[in-house]
Amino acid sequence: MLSNKTITIHQPETFPWLGFFNKMMLADEYIILDNVKFRKNYFQNRNQFLTNQGSVFLTVPIEKEANSKLIKDVKITYTNKWQKKHLNTIKQNYSKAPFFKDYQNFFEELYNQKFEFLVDFNMYIISYLRNILDIKVPLLKASDLDVNGDSTELLLNICKKREANVYISGRDGRNYLEVSMFEKEDIKIVYHNFTHPQYNQFNSKEFVPYMNTFDLLFNYPKEEVKEIILKGGTTCEE
């Protein structure tokens, strides 16, 4: 390898959680894996918000054919007033949060738009949060890189295309990655372990983990949020 570069690769989530951005902060480049099959009932079109009754999933409705498509090709449906429902749920449960007003306009703008593709909806949110958290790591889509392959081969080809010599895998990568393929290319794999930090949630007496990143932003100044994410017990283990 000619470069000394660490990259990580992750599918585009809707309202990503803290670990998504923690991993981004550790890399030199973050690749959005949008050229693989859509996964039903996962985080590609939904995520958790906190209410007085506990956590709830806000789900972006998608076309019935989504399961047979690549993520980048999945379209959003607008047959019901889900945008209004999402916005009302967020306002009703967070309007009294210390820093909700800092982000109210963003949600108004988000839900007043009609994105054709799910990936564009997700990238709009991811890009906004990346800027709020002052993350300078370049963000690229795998579909723009002219790479192919399945599973380990695809991830390896992305690393080679971007001239990376370190790949940060998700924790579960141990269960499916063919490590020998990376070793042959002198690319080191490290596994991302993220211990979720606890923080005060204004609308819950007991801490509820694994909410989307806005839950933390609604409760703390954005400068503190970045530090909380960074100090969340993160380790990268071989």
Backbone bond lengths (Angstrom), bond angles and torsions (degrees), N, CA, C in turn:
res aa  C-N    CA-C-N  psi(-1)  N-CA   C-N-CA  omega(-1)  CA-C   N-CA-C  phi
1 M - - - 1.459 - - 1.525 110.48 -
2 L 1.322 115.09 138.04 1.459 119.87 -178.91 1.523 111.71 -84.48
3 S 1.326 116.05 -21.96 1.462 119.60 -174.00 1.524 110.93 -110.24
4 N 1.322 115.44 169.46 1.455 121.49 170.78 1.520 105.79 -118.32
5 K 1.310 115.75 88.60 1.451 120.44 -169.64 1.525 110.98 -135.21
6 T 1.329 114.54 135.56 1.457 121.96 175.53 1.525 108.75 -108.62
7 I 1.318 116.48 127.10 1.460 118.93 175.14 1.521 109.62 -124.91
8 T 1.326 114.75 160.00 1.454 121.15 171.41 1.515 107.70 -135.75
9 I 1.308 115.94 156.47 1.461 122.51 -172.63 1.522 108.59 -132.58
10 H 1.321 116.32 132.07 1.463 119.32 -177.27 1.516 110.19 -151.61
11 Q 1.318 115.82 144.27 1.459 120.10 176.47 1.528 110.22 -69.76
12 P 1.334 117.53 149.40 1.468 120.57 -178.12 1.525 111.63 -72.80
13 E 1.312 116.44 118.53 1.464 121.57 -179.65 1.523 110.80 -98.84
14 T 1.314 115.14 158.16 1.458 122.07 172.77 1.526 108.45 -88.89
15 F 1.323 117.66 123.30 1.467 122.17 -177.81 1.538 110.65 48.75
16 P 1.339 118.11 65.82 1.466 121.45 -173.21 1.538 113.18 -59.09
17 W 1.331 113.89 155.93 1.462 121.03 179.25 1.527 109.88 -84.98
18 L 1.324 116.02 -179.26 1.460 121.87 -174.58 1.527 112.77 -63.22
19 G 1.324 117.36 -38.62 1.462 120.49 -177.66 1.520 113.04 -62.91
20 F 1.316 117.11 -30.17 1.467 122.66 177.28 1.523 110.19 -59.20
21 F 1.327 116.18 -44.53 1.467 120.11 -177.83 1.521 112.30 -83.68
22 N 1.328 116.90 -26.90 1.456 119.27 174.14 1.523 110.30 -60.63
23 K 1.320 115.92 -45.80 1.469 120.89 179.39 1.526 110.73 -63.99
24 M 1.317 116.20 -36.11 1.465 120.50 177.90 1.527 110.84 -62.62
25 M 1.326 116.42 -39.72 1.461 120.95 -179.04 1.521 112.77 -66.35
26 L 1.326 117.43 -21.89 1.460 121.60 -176.79 1.528 113.23 -88.66
27 A 1.325 116.67 -9.95 1.466 120.44 -172.67 1.520 112.01 -104.99
28 D 1.339 114.68 164.41 1.468 121.40 171.44 1.521 110.94 -89.40
29 E 1.322 116.12 -26.10 1.459 122.29 174.79 1.519 109.17 -145.11
30 Y 1.321 116.00 145.94 1.463 121.85 178.92 1.518 107.55 -120.09
31 I 1.330 116.35 119.87 1.459 121.22 -177.29 1.529 109.23 -103.05
32 I 1.322 116.21 123.38 1.457 121.88 176.05 1.524 108.42 -83.70
33 L 1.312 116.20 116.14 1.464 121.92 -175.24 1.538 109.36 -86.36
34 D 1.311 115.34 85.44 1.465 120.76 -175.99 1.522 113.28 -104.45
35 N 1.337 117.81 3.40 1.458 121.19 -177.05 1.525 112.63 -109.23
36 V 1.349 115.83 32.27 1.461 122.27 174.39 1.525 108.54 -122.70
37 K 1.327 116.21 168.22 1.456 120.86 -176.57 1.526 111.90 -62.64
38 F 1.321 115.27 139.97 1.458 121.88 174.71 1.528 109.25 -63.47
39 R 1.320 115.96 142.51 1.465 121.76 -179.25 1.520 109.68 -112.17
40 K 1.309 116.87 117.44 1.457 122.20 -177.63 1.522 111.66 -71.19
41 N 1.343 115.34 146.70 1.470 123.02 176.26 1.523 112.52 57.18
42 Y 1.336 116.06 37.35 1.454 120.22 175.86 1.525 107.38 -121.29
43 F 1.331 118.55 -150.92 1.458 120.75 -174.34 1.529 113.38 -101.08
44 Q 1.317 116.61 9.50 1.462 118.93 -179.47 1.525 112.48 -73.81
45 N 1.335 117.20 -22.88 1.465 119.19 176.78 1.527 113.24 -135.63
46 R 1.331 116.30 23.39 1.466 118.74 177.15 1.525 110.19 -161.57
47 N 1.341 116.28 159.72 1.452 121.35 170.74 1.521 109.87 -163.56
48 Q 1.342 115.23 173.11 1.460 120.90 -169.43 1.530 113.43 -97.10
49 F 1.321 114.32 136.72 1.458 123.26 170.51 1.521 107.45 -120.96
50 L 1.330 116.11 153.80 1.459 121.03 -175.37 1.528 111.17 -97.56
51 T 1.320 115.68 132.11 1.459 121.70 175.55 1.525 108.56 -121.14
52 N 1.326 116.41 175.91 1.459 120.34 178.32 1.523 111.87 -66.49
53 Q 1.331 116.19 -18.63 1.463 121.08 179.16 1.530 112.62 -99.66
54 G 1.320 116.20 7.49 1.460 120.38 -177.97 1.514 111.00 113.76
55 S 1.316 116.42 -169.19 1.460 120.35 -176.10 1.523 111.09 -81.43
56 V 1.336 114.90 148.34 1.463 121.62 175.50 1.531 108.28 -134.69
57 F 1.317 115.85 148.90 1.449 120.90 174.91 1.527 109.67 -89.50
58 L 1.330 115.85 131.05 1.445 121.44 168.20 1.519 106.66 -101.16
59 T 1.323 116.22 118.97 1.457 122.64 -172.46 1.519 111.23 -112.38
60 V 1.313 116.02 133.54 1.464 121.88 175.11 1.530 107.32 -88.50
61 P 1.329 119.01 117.89 1.472 120.82 -178.93 1.528 111.52 -66.39
62 I 1.310 115.58 139.21 1.461 120.37 -178.42 1.527 109.85 -130.72
63 E 1.318 115.64 165.48 1.456 121.67 -178.45 1.522 111.37 -63.03
64 K 1.326 116.75 152.75 1.457 122.39 -176.58 1.525 112.23 -63.94
65 E 1.324 116.36 -27.59 1.459 120.32 -176.37 1.530 113.09 -82.36
66 A 1.317 117.72 5.92 1.466 121.76 -172.52 1.524 112.83 -56.85
67 N 1.326 117.46 -37.32 1.467 120.42 -175.27 1.517 113.61 -62.98
68 S 1.314 117.33 -20.36 1.462 120.61 -179.11 1.521 112.08 -99.93
69 K 1.336 116.96 6.34 1.462 120.64 -174.74 1.534 111.97 -114.47
70 L 1.333 114.48 161.89 1.456 119.89 169.97 1.520 108.45 -74.51
71 I 1.314 116.52 154.26 1.467 120.58 -178.13 1.519 112.02 -53.32
72 K 1.317 116.41 -42.91 1.463 120.88 -175.93 1.527 113.21 -63.95
73 D 1.334 117.04 -17.81 1.461 121.04 -176.08 1.523 113.95 -103.79
74 V 1.327 117.51 -0.78 1.467 121.70 -178.07 1.524 110.15 -75.73
75 K 1.333 116.01 129.65 1.458 121.08 -178.21 1.527 111.45 -104.10
76 I 1.323 114.74 149.25 1.465 122.55 176.72 1.525 108.82 -84.91
77 T 1.319 116.71 145.81 1.459 120.87 174.53 1.530 109.96 -107.43
78 Y 1.318 114.89 151.05 1.467 120.71 -177.38 1.524 110.91 -129.46
79 T 1.327 115.99 39.09 1.470 119.94 -178.13 1.532 112.85 -79.04
80 N 1.330 116.18 -16.50 1.473 118.98 174.10 1.529 108.94 -128.77
81 K 1.290 116.63 172.72 1.465 121.39 -175.10 1.533 110.43 -89.54
82 W 1.337 115.86 55.81 1.455 119.96 -176.51 1.524 112.52 -68.01
83 Q 1.330 117.53 -31.39 1.465 120.10 179.89 1.528 110.99 -62.88
84 K 1.328 114.96 -44.19 1.468 119.92 178.43 1.523 110.61 -64.66
85 K 1.321 116.76 -39.43 1.461 121.26 179.64 1.532 110.98 -65.07
86 H 1.340 116.13 -44.26 1.463 120.15 177.48 1.527 110.81 -58.54
87 L 1.319 114.84 -50.30 1.458 120.11 -176.11 1.521 111.09 -61.97
88 N 1.313 117.04 -41.72 1.466 120.73 179.13 1.521 111.41 -64.64
89 T 1.326 116.35 -40.73 1.467 120.08 178.88 1.525 111.08 -62.36
90 I 1.320 116.19 -44.02 1.470 120.79 -179.43 1.526 110.51 -65.37
91 K 1.320 117.33 -45.07 1.465 121.02 -179.41 1.527 111.55 -64.90
92 Q 1.318 116.32 -45.04 1.464 120.50 -177.37 1.519 112.21 -62.29
93 N 1.318 116.80 -33.05 1.463 119.83 -173.83 1.523 114.54 -100.61
94 Y 1.343 117.90 -13.66 1.459 119.83 -176.86 1.526 114.68 -126.90
95 S 1.325 118.24 -1.87 1.472 119.73 -173.96 1.530 112.89 -59.63
96 K 1.336 116.55 -25.42 1.464 120.03 -179.89 1.529 112.59 -96.55
97 A 1.322 116.78 4.71 1.467 120.48 177.05 1.525 109.46 -67.06
98 P 1.330 117.85 148.67 1.473 121.72 -174.30 1.524 114.94 -53.81
99 F 1.346 117.77 -35.91 1.473 119.63 -173.76 1.525 112.88 -123.30
100 F 1.321 116.61 20.27 1.471 119.63 -179.42 1.524 112.19 -60.21
101 K 1.313 117.20 -40.46 1.468 120.64 -175.90 1.529 112.47 -62.05
102 D 1.336 116.61 -24.05 1.463 119.94 178.62 1.530 111.69 -65.20
103 Y 1.325 116.79 -21.27 1.469 121.07 -173.50 1.529 113.20 -121.03
104 Q 1.306 116.36 0.82 1.468 119.73 -176.90 1.525 111.82 -60.15
105 N 1.316 117.07 -42.22 1.468 120.36 -179.64 1.527 111.46 -62.95
106 F 1.321 116.21 -37.09 1.465 119.44 178.24 1.523 110.78 -59.35
107 F 1.321 116.47 -46.35 1.464 119.27 -178.91 1.525 111.82 -67.29
108 E 1.308 116.33 -36.44 1.471 119.72 176.27 1.529 109.93 -60.78
109 E 1.330 116.13 -45.63 1.470 120.72 -179.81 1.526 111.49 -67.84
110 L 1.316 116.78 -40.94 1.462 121.17 -180.00 1.521 111.27 -58.56
111 Y 1.336 115.76 -48.73 1.459 119.51 -173.97 1.526 113.68 -85.33
112 N 1.306 116.51 -2.94 1.464 119.39 173.51 1.526 112.02 -91.75
113 Q 1.337 115.89 -3.86 1.458 120.91 178.64 1.530 110.34 -100.25
114 K 1.315 115.03 155.94 1.460 120.71 175.04 1.528 108.35 -118.53
115 F 1.311 115.50 96.03 1.456 121.18 177.64 1.525 108.27 -79.06
116 E 1.313 116.32 133.15 1.466 118.95 177.97 1.520 110.97 -73.44
117 F 1.324 116.35 -43.43 1.462 121.01 -175.32 1.531 111.11 -108.27
118 L 1.326 115.11 141.41 1.463 121.75 179.36 1.521 111.48 -58.37
119 V 1.329 117.42 -40.81 1.466 120.30 -177.15 1.525 111.06 -61.22
120 D 1.323 117.76 -33.38 1.466 120.00 179.19 1.529 111.28 -71.48
121 F 1.318 116.37 -37.47 1.470 120.86 174.10 1.528 109.80 -60.43
122 N 1.331 116.04 -47.79 1.464 120.67 -178.89 1.527 112.05 -64.81
123 M 1.331 116.22 -42.76 1.461 119.78 -178.56 1.525 111.54 -67.23
124 Y 1.298 117.79 -31.09 1.459 121.68 176.23 1.530 109.81 -61.05
125 I 1.326 115.67 -43.86 1.465 121.35 179.42 1.524 110.96 -70.45
126 I 1.332 116.35 -46.66 1.467 120.97 -178.89 1.527 111.15 -60.36
127 S 1.314 116.95 -44.32 1.470 121.10 -179.49 1.519 111.20 -64.57
128 Y 1.317 115.93 -39.43 1.471 119.85 178.89 1.532 110.29 -63.87
129 L 1.325 116.96 -49.02 1.459 120.64 -178.97 1.523 111.50 -64.55
130 R 1.313 116.09 -37.07 1.464 120.46 177.42 1.525 110.63 -59.81
131 N 1.313 116.99 -40.98 1.466 121.06 178.57 1.525 111.57 -70.42
132 I 1.319 116.66 -41.42 1.466 120.65 178.53 1.526 110.63 -60.17
133 L 1.321 116.01 -39.82 1.464 121.14 -178.52 1.525 112.54 -85.15
134 D 1.320 116.13 1.16 1.469 122.28 178.32 1.528 111.26 56.01
135 I 1.326 115.78 48.04 1.461 121.57 177.15 1.524 107.68 -95.95
136 K 1.322 116.56 119.19 1.466 121.65 -175.14 1.528 112.80 -93.96
137 V 1.312 117.34 -3.44 1.460 121.57 -177.49 1.531 109.95 -59.48
138 P 1.337 118.42 126.70 1.466 120.86 178.76 1.524 112.17 -58.96
139 L 1.317 114.84 143.63 1.458 122.70 -178.02 1.522 108.32 -118.00
140 L 1.336 116.96 122.55 1.461 121.34 -179.08 1.525 109.78 -128.70
141 K 1.341 115.97 152.69 1.453 121.39 174.85 1.529 109.52 -96.66
142 A 1.314 115.99 135.92 1.461 120.30 178.48 1.527 111.07 -61.10
143 S 1.321 116.70 -32.97 1.467 120.65 -178.63 1.520 112.47 -66.30
144 D 1.329 117.25 -16.49 1.465 121.15 178.73 1.531 112.59 -92.55
145 L 1.327 117.29 -2.19 1.463 120.79 -171.79 1.527 114.42 -97.31
146 D 1.315 117.33 -5.01 1.464 121.54 -179.43 1.530 110.91 56.78
147 V 1.324 115.44 53.14 1.464 121.93 176.40 1.525 108.74 -124.34
148 N 1.328 116.05 154.90 1.460 119.02 177.22 1.518 109.67 -143.89
149 G 1.325 115.28 -175.32 1.453 120.95 -175.98 1.517 110.04 121.02
150 D 1.314 116.08 173.08 1.465 122.02 178.95 1.521 110.08 -121.93
151 S 1.321 115.40 144.41 1.463 122.55 173.11 1.534 111.58 51.34
152 T 1.350 117.43 -122.51 1.463 121.15 -176.49 1.522 112.04 -57.95
153 E 1.325 116.33 -40.25 1.464 120.27 -177.76 1.526 111.54 -60.24
154 L 1.320 116.98 -42.15 1.460 120.65 179.65 1.520 111.07 -64.61
155 L 1.321 117.28 -46.03 1.462 121.04 179.92 1.525 110.90 -62.86
156 L 1.316 115.68 -41.73 1.464 120.05 178.36 1.526 111.35 -63.73
157 N 1.316 116.83 -42.55 1.462 120.58 -179.72 1.527 112.01 -64.75
158 I 1.315 116.32 -33.49 1.469 119.98 175.74 1.528 109.81 -65.81
159 C 1.330 115.88 -44.82 1.470 120.14 178.79 1.527 110.96 -59.95
160 K 1.322 116.41 -43.37 1.470 121.01 179.74 1.525 110.74 -65.89
161 K 1.322 116.25 -42.01 1.461 120.59 -179.65 1.519 110.69 -60.79
162 R 1.323 117.28 -38.15 1.466 122.37 -177.09 1.534 111.62 -92.97
163 E 1.332 117.08 6.86 1.463 122.86 178.25 1.531 112.02 53.85
164 A 1.318 114.87 46.14 1.472 120.80 178.54 1.521 109.68 -93.00
165 N 1.326 115.90 145.26 1.471 119.20 174.09 1.520 113.11 -115.94
166 V 1.345 116.64 1.26 1.463 121.69 172.71 1.521 107.75 -136.71
167 Y 1.319 115.85 130.98 1.467 121.84 177.81 1.522 109.29 -118.25
168 I 1.326 117.09 121.48 1.466 121.80 174.96 1.519 108.05 -88.65
169 S 1.308 115.97 110.90 1.457 121.89 179.10 1.518 110.05 -93.89
170 G 1.311 115.95 156.88 1.454 119.57 169.55 1.522 109.81 -64.86
171 R 1.304 116.46 162.65 1.472 120.85 -177.27 1.524 112.20 -57.05
172 D 1.344 116.19 -36.71 1.464 120.32 -176.81 1.523 112.94 -77.36
173 G 1.337 117.11 -3.45 1.454 119.74 178.34 1.512 112.94 -58.03
174 R 1.327 116.66 -25.51 1.464 120.67 178.32 1.531 111.51 -59.32
175 N 1.335 115.89 -25.31 1.461 120.55 -174.30 1.529 113.60 -85.96
176 Y 1.338 117.35 -15.99 1.465 116.95 -175.05 1.537 114.70 -135.83
177 L 1.312 118.90 -18.84 1.456 119.56 -177.48 1.530 111.94 -70.66
178 E 1.318 116.52 137.18 1.463 121.98 171.93 1.524 106.99 -89.70
179 V 1.310 115.22 90.51 1.460 122.90 -171.86 1.529 111.85 -58.02
180 S 1.316 116.84 -35.04 1.466 120.28 -177.23 1.525 112.17 -60.10
181 M 1.328 117.46 -30.63 1.464 120.84 179.37 1.530 110.58 -65.77
182 F 1.318 116.29 -38.01 1.469 120.93 177.23 1.531 110.36 -71.55
183 E 1.335 116.10 -39.60 1.467 120.14 -179.08 1.526 111.58 -61.38
184 K 1.319 116.04 -36.98 1.468 120.01 179.77 1.526 112.21 -64.74
185 E 1.332 115.50 -25.64 1.472 120.60 -179.68 1.529 112.00 -100.06
186 D 1.346 116.34 8.57 1.470 121.92 -179.01 1.522 112.51 57.62
187 I 1.304 115.87 38.76 1.461 121.46 176.01 1.531 107.92 -109.82
188 K 1.302 115.56 122.17 1.461 121.35 -177.43 1.528 110.16 -84.44
189 I 1.318 116.47 136.56 1.464 122.03 175.58 1.522 109.34 -103.94
190 V 1.325 116.54 129.78 1.465 121.43 169.23 1.519 107.36 -122.36
191 Y 1.321 116.37 149.58 1.463 121.34 -175.18 1.525 110.25 -108.10
192 H 1.305 114.19 129.90 1.458 121.14 -175.80 1.520 110.64 -82.37
193 N 1.326 116.50 119.32 1.463 121.74 174.37 1.518 108.14 -116.07
194 F 1.311 116.82 123.41 1.459 121.27 -177.10 1.516 109.88 -122.55
195 T 1.331 115.53 114.71 1.455 121.08 175.18 1.518 108.29 -88.61
196 H 1.300 116.80 116.96 1.465 121.04 -172.68 1.533 111.10 -63.77
197 P 1.343 117.87 124.67 1.466 119.99 177.15 1.519 111.35 -73.20
198 Q 1.317 116.22 149.31 1.461 120.28 173.42 1.521 109.23 -95.73
199 Y 1.316 116.47 144.40 1.456 121.58 178.58 1.527 109.12 -149.95
200 N 1.317 116.73 164.51 1.456 121.12 -178.88 1.530 110.66 -74.46
201 Q 1.319 116.50 126.28 1.459 122.87 175.16 1.527 107.41 -109.79
202 F 1.322 116.22 117.83 1.462 120.06 -170.95 1.526 112.79 -60.39
203 N 1.339 117.39 -25.91 1.472 120.34 -174.94 1.528 113.47 -107.25
204 S 1.357 116.46 22.11 1.449 119.40 177.96 1.525 110.20 -149.25
205 K 1.327 117.35 132.29 1.458 121.63 178.59 1.532 110.97 -73.69
206 E 1.334 115.92 -34.88 1.455 121.20 177.56 1.523 109.34 -108.56
207 F 1.314 116.47 141.89 1.455 119.94 -177.64 1.528 111.19 -67.92
208 V 1.325 115.21 132.39 1.467 122.01 177.93 1.530 107.78 -113.86
209 P 1.328 118.50 110.84 1.471 120.91 -176.21 1.525 112.54 -80.61
210 Y 1.320 114.61 173.04 1.468 124.48 171.78 1.522 113.76 67.64
211 M 1.332 116.35 26.69 1.457 118.87 170.89 1.531 108.90 -78.13
212 N 1.312 116.26 168.04 1.456 119.83 175.22 1.530 109.72 -69.31
213 T 1.317 117.38 164.41 1.464 122.58 -172.28 1.526 113.20 -62.14
214 F 1.316 117.76 -28.82 1.462 119.55 179.66 1.523 112.17 -63.35
215 D 1.326 117.55 -27.23 1.463 119.92 178.50 1.521 110.42 -58.29
216 L 1.314 116.84 -41.41 1.468 121.22 177.21 1.525 110.76 -71.36
217 L 1.321 116.85 -42.17 1.467 120.54 -179.62 1.527 112.21 -63.98
218 F 1.306 117.43 -32.91 1.463 120.74 178.57 1.531 111.33 -68.16
219 N 1.335 116.42 -21.98 1.468 120.67 -174.03 1.525 115.15 -104.19
220 Y 1.347 117.45 -16.68 1.465 121.00 -175.33 1.525 110.91 -138.23
221 P 1.334 117.85 155.44 1.471 120.66 172.92 1.524 109.73 -60.66
222 K 1.312 116.54 146.07 1.468 119.99 -174.05 1.527 112.52 -60.87
223 E 1.342 117.55 -30.90 1.464 120.33 178.66 1.529 110.66 -64.49
224 E 1.315 115.98 -38.23 1.463 119.96 178.52 1.524 111.39 -73.78
225 V 1.318 115.95 -32.51 1.464 120.53 -178.95 1.524 110.93 -59.29
226 K 1.322 116.16 -45.11 1.465 119.16 -179.79 1.522 110.73 -60.87
227 E 1.324 117.43 -41.95 1.459 120.70 -179.95 1.523 111.16 -66.70
228 I 1.326 116.84 -38.35 1.466 120.50 178.73 1.521 110.29 -63.24
229 I 1.323 116.48 -42.37 1.466 120.37 179.20 1.524 110.46 -64.80
230 L 1.326 116.82 -43.35 1.461 121.06 -178.91 1.525 112.18 -65.63
231 K 1.323 116.60 -35.52 1.462 120.92 -174.69 1.528 112.74 -96.09
232 G 1.311 115.70 18.56 1.461 119.56 -175.67 1.512 115.21 -78.24
233 G 1.309 118.18 32.48 1.461 119.97 177.70 1.513 112.27 74.85
234 T 1.310 116.78 32.01 1.462 120.61 -176.23 1.522 111.81 -76.62
235 T 1.322 116.62 135.23 1.461 121.67 170.05 1.518 108.75 -138.00
236 C 1.297 116.19 148.73 1.463 121.22 171.12 1.509 106.74 -115.20
237 E 1.309 116.41 113.89 1.451 120.42 -175.69 1.523 110.13 -112.50
238 E 1.315 115.37 143.69 1.462 120.02 177.04 1.524 109.90 -75.58
